[in-house]
Amino acid sequence: MTIPVLWLYGADAVGKSTVAWEIYDRVTSAGRHAAYVDTDYLGFCSAVTRESSADLVAANLAAIWPNFAASGATCLVVAGVVVTTEQRALYESSIPDASLTLCRLRARPETQACRILRRSQAEGLESDGGVSGLTEEHLRDYAEQSAGFAALLEANDIADFAIETADLSIPEVARAVLSQAGAVWTGVI
């Protein structure tokens, strides 16, 4: 049995996690048994270098998919960064019989910067309660780096399709992704 895997990737603040969760919610609301994973949480390990984190993510995907399948999941929605065709192949091969559809979400640099700043303000910019604890100047530098990473992803485009998120609501982005993801996903738009 083929396992449909819809994977959303892109630079920071393009909406990967938020849109992937919206899609997961739509898929499950339509009566399908789905699983959701954000690969950020599969690759955080201080003993692993950034260069080798893809191997860890793939190993963790391979380890958790059987548990999802044993619980009844028949498809997987993923949020996470994919940079190279080798990573794409590694991730797809980590789930037996996976049919990977890779969607790159993108946003204009000014949109990314605004979202990064807004996210940090919500988390408590420069406070002990904030996740980032970064100053506004550091956040602007971070946004600039993220825009550079987005340009790299654009130049090294490995996606099946891309969706611009800047002027769309989360539900609109989810609909756009699902409408282009193929027949197996269109029943949940």
Summary of the structure (lengths in Angstrom):
residues: 189
radius of gyration: 16.7
end to end distance: 23.0
largest distance: 50.4
contacts: 588
relative contact order: 0.21
helix: 52%
strand: 16%
